Amino acid sequence: MSEIPQSLGAAPACMDPQLQAKSAFNKIDGDHKDGITKNEAAKFGISDKDFKRLDKNGDGHITLEEFTPPKVPNDTPSGKVT
């Protein structure tokens, strides 16, 4: 998910997108069981449309893998993009 719901607060700009997503996921997934349910998502302002987009396999739950944006490989050995 490229956009973190505003109700979760802003993350530091330098924070890794993968870590931002994991942090947001853990806050939204209140019961920490089967992933984010539609009710949990709605409490944080995630619309039905966005829920369906994120629930890639359509099972009614958003997993951490579905919620996390794809990792972008580094272009240089040092990890710095020039």
Secondary structure, 3 states (H helix, E strand, C coil): CCCCCHHHCCCCCCCCHHHHHHHHHHHHCCCCCCCECHHHHHHCCCCHHHHHHHCCCCCCCECHHHHCCCCCCCCCCCCCCC
